[in-house]
Amino acid sequence: MIFFFAEMALMEYGLVTVRPSLVAASAVYAARCTLKRSPVWTETLKHHTGFAEPQLLEPAKMLVMAHAAAPESKLKAIYKKYSCEQYGRVSLRPPAVAAPQRLA
């Protein structure tokens, strides 16, 4: 799931100027929201990434929105790739809504 979000980030114009380390951490955050992990962001994740949850909200929101729009997008290569069994069909999971107060 994290790889799916990381690849989706490559196609998001709004993330072009975002540091790669922040994009990577946001991919983890978006994946944890999508998979309904609780807590979404732990002290361990904060320690290892160097990012606090508020820093991840905007980039993660962009990734979740890209995931939601992917089935209707003209550029479907990543969506199709991650809909295969080889990649766990992660793109077919419903987009994150578990933390609407965080990602809204």
Backbone as ProteinMPNN parsed JSONL, in Angstrom:
{"seq_chain_A": "MIFFFAEMALMEYGLVTVRPSLVAASAVYAARCTLKRSPVWTETLKHHTGFAEPQLLEPAKMLVMAHAAAPESKLKAIYKKYSCEQYGRVSLRPPAVAAPQRLA", "coords_chain_A": {"N_chain_A": [[0.826, -1.188, 0.0], [1.947, 1.225, 0.768], [3.903, 1.557, -1.214], [2.225, 1.873, -3.411], [1.009, 4.38, -2.829], [3.322, 5.927, -2.843], [4.114, 5.761, -5.526], [1.886, 6.95, -6.691], [2.27, 9.517, -5.82], [4.264, 10.429, -7.488], [2.908, 11.287, -9.676], [1.446, 13.413, -8.878], [1.11, 16.731, -9.187], [1.083, 18.716, -7.226], [2.771, 17.751, -5.296], [5.329, 17.963, -6.16], [7.171, 19.861, -5.225], [7.554, 19.09, -2.667], [9.545, 17.731, -0.083], [11.242, 14.64, -0.644], [11.452, 12.895, 1.568], [9.336, 13.711, 3.164], [7.201, 13.138, 1.484], [7.428, 10.352, 1.401], [6.938, 9.697, 4.119], [4.345, 10.668, 4.264], [3.081, 8.919, 2.543], [3.177, 6.599, 4.053], [1.55, 7.427, 6.156], [-0.915, 7.9, 4.8], [-1.413, 5.306, 3.89], [-1.729, 3.948, 6.319], [-4.028, 5.224, 7.247], [-5.836, 4.426, 5.257], [-5.844, 1.674, 5.662], [-6.959, 1.617, 8.102], [-5.508, 1.705, 10.515], [-4.721, 1.974, 13.948], [-3.117, 3.598, 16.562], [-3.035, 6.19, 14.046], [-0.649, 7.582, 13.594], [2.306, 7.032, 15.232], [4.492, 7.481, 18.082], [6.861, 6.17, 17.577], [6.917, 6.087, 14.75], [7.04, 8.829, 14.321], [9.506, 9.384, 15.498], [11.31, 7.903, 13.838], [10.848, 8.935, 11.275], [10.994, 11.653, 11.589], [8.96, 13.432, 11.352], [6.072, 15.092, 12.489], [2.595, 14.395, 13.051], [0.845, 16.607, 12.163], [2.364, 17.754, 10.093], [2.128, 15.957, 8.044], [-0.435, 15.902, 7.118], [-1.494, 17.512, 4.905], [0.02, 16.643, 2.534], [-0.663, 13.894, 2.679], [-3.416, 14.009, 2.413], [-3.602, 14.821, -0.234], [-2.62, 12.544, -1.481], [-4.561, 10.634, -0.766], [-6.779, 11.74, -2.022], [-5.946, 11.476, -4.663], [-5.935, 8.707, -4.831], [-8.678, 8.211, -4.558], [-9.6, 9.362, -6.918], [-8.368, 7.884, -8.865], [-9.601, 5.575, -10.255], [-11.161, 6.827, -12.213], [-9.419, 8.397, -13.564], [-7.447, 9.566, -16.36], [-4.888, 8.673, -16.488], [-4.061, 5.685, -15.726], [-2.18, 3.739, -15.164], [-0.667, 3.165, -12.791], [-2.718, 2.647, -10.979], [-3.901, 0.391, -12.222], [-1.711, -1.363, -12.156], [-1.393, -1.816, -9.376], [-3.759, -3.073, -8.887], [-3.567, -5.661, -9.421], [-3.202, -9.096, -8.41], [-0.603, -9.77, -7.715], [0.394, -7.493, -6.506], [-1.151, -7.295, -4.291], [-3.633, -6.184, -4.706], [-4.093, -3.623, -3.743], [-4.872, -1.094, -4.686], [-7.531, -1.324, -5.127], [-8.808, -1.173, -2.74], [-11.067, 0.653, -0.621], [-10.778, 4.233, -0.584], [-9.192, 6.159, 2.04], [-11.148, 6.922, 4.834], [-11.227, 6.738, 7.411], [-10.14, 8.529, 9.147], [-11.51, 11.149, 9.076], [-11.504, 13.703, 10.287], [-8.87, 14.238, 10.362], [-7.943, 14.125, 7.69], [-9.714, 15.673, 6.32]], "CA_chain_A": [[0.0, 0.0, 0.0], [2.841, 2.39, 0.816], [4.494, 1.701, -2.545], [1.163, 2.415, -4.263], [0.919, 5.817, -2.581], [4.576, 6.56, -3.277], [4.059, 5.896, -6.983], [0.849, 7.936, -6.997], [2.862, 10.825, -5.539], [5.055, 10.842, -8.651], [2.016, 11.875, -10.669], [0.742, 14.544, -8.268], [1.834, 17.98, -9.409], [1.184, 19.444, -5.968], [3.807, 17.165, -4.443], [6.625, 18.114, -6.827], [8.073, 20.675, -4.425], [7.618, 18.531, -1.314], [10.738, 16.906, 0.126], [10.977, 13.211, -0.797], [11.262, 12.248, 2.865], [7.984, 14.034, 3.604], [6.307, 12.366, 0.627], [7.495, 8.967, 1.874], [6.229, 9.621, 5.399], [2.931, 10.876, 3.97], [2.601, 7.665, 1.96], [2.956, 5.709, 5.202], [0.382, 7.953, 6.864], [-2.1, 7.638, 3.974], [-1.641, 3.862, 3.904], [-2.255, 3.59, 7.637], [-5.418, 5.696, 7.276], [-6.61, 3.563, 4.367], [-5.945, 0.357, 6.287], [-7.627, 1.834, 9.39], [-4.604, 1.411, 11.633], [-4.896, 2.876, 15.08], [-3.192, 4.987, 16.117], [-2.559, 6.407, 12.678], [0.756, 7.998, 13.66], [2.831, 6.717, 16.558], [5.744, 8.137, 18.474], [7.939, 5.456, 16.876], [6.95, 6.605, 13.38], [7.513, 10.208, 14.419], [10.944, 9.333, 15.785], [12.093, 7.395, 12.701], [10.7, 9.78, 10.085], [11.298, 13.034, 11.924], [7.789, 14.26, 11.049], [4.9, 15.007, 13.354], [1.361, 14.182, 12.298], [0.343, 17.784, 11.439], [3.164, 17.991, 8.887], [1.782, 14.952, 7.042], [-1.851, 15.964, 6.756], [-1.759, 18.028, 3.563], [0.478, 15.706, 1.498], [-1.44, 12.653, 2.767], [-4.734, 14.306, 1.854], [-3.435, 14.814, -1.687], [-2.481, 11.149, -1.896], [-5.865, 9.979, -0.616], [-7.63, 12.257, -3.096], [-5.478, 10.84, -5.899], [-6.422, 7.327, -4.768], [-10.119, 8.247, -4.82], [-9.82, 9.745, -8.311], [-7.622, 6.994, -9.758], [-10.385, 4.749, -11.193], [-11.715, 7.658, -13.286], [-8.342, 9.174, -14.147], [-6.949, 9.173, -17.68], [-3.609, 8.002, -16.265], [-4.438, 4.58, -14.845], [-1.157, 2.697, -15.127], [-0.335, 2.796, -11.412], [-3.935, 2.044, -10.435], [-4.021, -0.963, -12.784], [-0.594, -2.167, -11.648], [-1.646, -2.213, -7.995], [-5.012, -3.816, -8.786], [-3.226, -7.066, -9.679], [-2.979, -9.926, -7.221], [0.823, -9.711, -7.406], [0.61, -6.339, -5.632], [-2.113, -7.344, -3.206], [-4.849, -5.46, -5.091], [-4.254, -2.521, -2.791], [-5.547, 0.063, -5.273], [-8.967, -1.582, -5.122], [-9.366, -0.892, -1.404], [-11.709, 1.974, -0.572], [-9.901, 5.299, -0.092], [-9.259, 6.42, 3.477], [-12.18, 7.762, 5.428], [-11.176, 6.385, 8.837], [-9.726, 9.689, 9.95], [-11.957, 12.321, 8.317], [-11.108, 14.936, 10.935], [-7.458, 14.469, 10.053], [-7.705, 14.308, 6.276], [-10.76, 16.521, 5.714]], "C_chain_A": [[0.875, 1.258, 0.0], [3.492, 2.623, -0.549], [3.478, 2.287, -3.528], [1.063, 3.933, -4.078], [2.19, 6.546, -3.027], [4.595, 6.75, -4.795], [2.997, 6.902, -7.404], [1.403, 9.354, -6.795], [3.678, 11.33, -6.721], [4.203, 11.545, -9.698], [1.248, 13.089, -10.134], [1.572, 15.813, -8.38], [2.052, 18.747, -8.11], [2.265, 18.931, -5.038], [5.215, 17.313, -5.024], [7.624, 18.857, -5.947], [8.242, 20.169, -2.991], [8.846, 17.631, -1.203], [10.395, 15.415, -0.002], [10.747, 12.493, 0.53], [9.868, 12.522, 3.42], [6.951, 13.287, 2.776], [6.275, 10.909, 1.094], [6.734, 8.789, 3.186], [4.729, 9.801, 5.189], [2.31, 9.645, 3.325], [2.318, 6.644, 3.062], [1.687, 6.139, 5.936], [-0.908, 7.635, 6.1], [-2.437, 6.145, 3.958], [-2.237, 3.411, 5.231], [-3.696, 4.059, 7.801], [-6.31, 4.783, 6.443], [-6.844, 2.194, 4.994], [-6.552, 0.412, 7.688], [-6.78, 1.395, 10.581], [-4.815, 2.439, 12.74], [-3.812, 2.603, 16.111], [-2.597, 5.137, 14.717], [-1.072, 6.747, 12.672], [1.252, 7.801, 15.08], [4.097, 7.51, 16.846], [6.931, 7.476, 17.771], [8.062, 5.948, 15.441], [7.462, 8.043, 13.358], [9.022, 10.238, 14.62], [11.748, 8.947, 14.539], [11.976, 8.247, 11.446], [11.12, 11.213, 10.342], [10.132, 13.975, 11.661], [6.678, 14.01, 12.044], [3.655, 14.902, 12.471], [0.852, 15.428, 11.557], [1.098, 18.09, 10.137], [2.739, 17.083, 7.732], [0.389, 15.13, 6.461], [-2.098, 16.419, 5.322], [-1.238, 17.095, 2.464], [-0.313, 14.398, 1.505], [-2.832, 12.847, 2.181], [-4.669, 14.277, 0.328], [-3.336, 13.377, -2.216], [-3.815, 10.407, -1.826], [-6.823, 10.455, -1.708], [-7.235, 11.656, -4.449], [-5.951, 9.396, -5.967], [-7.908, 7.285, -5.112], [-10.417, 8.533, -6.292], [-9.218, 8.764, -9.309], [-8.484, 6.157, -10.706], [-10.926, 5.532, -12.388], [-10.651, 8.464, -14.015], [-7.969, 8.672, -15.538], [-5.649, 8.385, -17.549], [-3.815, 6.89, -15.245], [-3.354, 3.53, -14.656], [-0.851, 2.231, -13.708], [-1.521, 2.105, -10.764], [-4.087, 0.599, -10.92], [-2.925, -1.881, -12.241], [-0.912, -2.704, -10.257], [-3.021, -2.852, -7.796], [-4.787, -5.305, -9.056], [-2.961, -7.806, -8.37], [-1.525, -9.883, -6.77], [1.144, -8.584, -6.425], [-0.458, -6.22, -4.547], [-3.414, -6.61, -3.476], [-5.138, -4.258, -4.2], [-4.98, -1.32, -3.388], [-7.061, -0.098, -5.265], [-9.616, -1.356, -3.758], [-10.038, 0.477, -1.426], [-10.738, 3.027, -0.037], [-10.16, 5.59, 1.391], [-10.426, 7.333, 3.821], [-12.173, 7.565, 6.937], [-10.828, 7.575, 9.707], [-10.179, 10.973, 9.259], [-11.572, 13.646, 8.954], [-9.655, 15.257, 10.648], [-7.257, 14.845, 8.596], [-8.755, 15.202, 5.606], [-10.304, 17.95, 5.583]], "O_chain_A": [[0.573, 2.233, -0.688], [3.617, 3.766, -0.987], [3.834, 3.104, -4.377], [1.036, 4.68, -5.056], [2.119, 7.665, -3.535], [5.042, 7.786, -5.287], [3.189, 7.632, -8.377], [1.037, 10.276, -7.525], [3.773, 12.539, -6.933], [4.719, 12.311, -10.513], [0.485, 13.715, -10.87], [2.615, 15.943, -7.739], [3.102, 19.361, -7.922], [2.636, 19.616, -4.084], [6.184, 16.835, -4.433], [8.805, 18.511, -5.929], [8.984, 20.753, -2.202], [9.149, 16.865, -2.118], [9.352, 14.983, 0.49], [9.928, 11.577, 0.602], [9.282, 11.66, 4.074], [5.932, 12.848, 3.308], [5.205, 10.306, 1.171], [5.973, 7.834, 3.341], [3.928, 9.155, 5.864], [1.132, 9.362, 3.541], [1.329, 5.914, 3.0], [0.854, 5.305, 6.292], [-1.878, 7.156, 6.688], [-3.607, 5.768, 4.006], [-3.147, 2.583, 5.257], [-4.502, 3.37, 8.426], [-7.404, 4.411, 6.869], [-7.928, 1.625, 4.865], [-6.651, -0.605, 8.374], [-7.281, 0.79, 11.529], [-5.055, 3.618, 12.48], [-3.618, 1.449, 16.494], [-1.78, 4.331, 14.273], [-0.323, 6.25, 11.831], [0.679, 8.345, 16.025], [4.684, 8.124, 15.955], [7.896, 8.151, 17.412], [9.167, 6.198, 14.959], [8.23, 8.421, 12.474], [9.727, 11.023, 13.987], [12.75, 9.589, 14.221], [12.903, 8.283, 10.636], [11.552, 11.912, 9.426], [10.295, 15.193, 11.739], [6.381, 12.869, 12.398], [3.674, 15.275, 11.298], [0.455, 15.305, 10.398], [0.518, 18.627, 9.193], [2.968, 17.412, 6.568], [0.075, 14.561, 5.416], [-2.845, 15.766, 4.595], [-1.987, 16.779, 1.539], [-0.603, 13.85, 0.441], [-3.364, 11.951, 1.526], [-5.579, 13.766, -0.325], [-3.896, 13.046, -3.261], [-4.152, 9.64, -2.728], [-7.59, 9.662, -2.254], [-8.096, 11.364, -5.279], [-6.327, 8.913, -7.035], [-8.347, 6.421, -5.871], [-11.38, 8.004, -6.845], [-9.542, 8.822, -10.495], [-8.128, 6.035, -11.879], [-11.128, 4.962, -13.461], [-10.959, 9.148, -14.991], [-8.152, 7.496, -15.853], [-5.34, 7.536, -18.386], [-3.751, 7.128, -14.038], [-3.614, 2.505, -14.026], [-0.784, 1.028, -13.453], [-1.358, 1.095, -10.078], [-4.366, -0.304, -10.131], [-3.185, -3.037, -11.907], [-0.728, -3.89, -9.984], [-3.409, -3.142, -6.664], [-5.71, -6.11, -8.934], [-2.554, -7.216, -7.369], [-1.244, -9.952, -5.574], [2.058, -8.707, -5.609], [-0.638, -5.154, -3.959], [-4.22, -6.43, -2.563], [-6.295, -3.927, -3.941], [-5.648, -0.59, -2.655], [-7.791, 0.886, -5.383], [-10.842, -1.35, -3.645], [-9.619, 1.362, -2.171], [-9.958, 2.739, 0.871], [-11.234, 5.291, 1.913], [-10.651, 8.364, 3.188], [-12.992, 8.139, 7.656], [-11.189, 7.615, 10.883], [-9.346, 11.802, 8.891], [-11.334, 14.621, 8.242], [-9.253, 16.42, 10.687], [-6.5, 15.765, 8.285], [-8.658, 15.45, 4.404], [-11.054, 18.796, 5.096]]}, "name": "protein", "num_of_chains": 1, "seq": "MIFFFAEMALMEYGLVTVRPSLVAASAVYAARCTLKRSPVWTETLKHHTGFAEPQLLEPAKMLVMAHAAAPESKLKAIYKKYSCEQYGRVSLRPPAVAAPQRLA"}
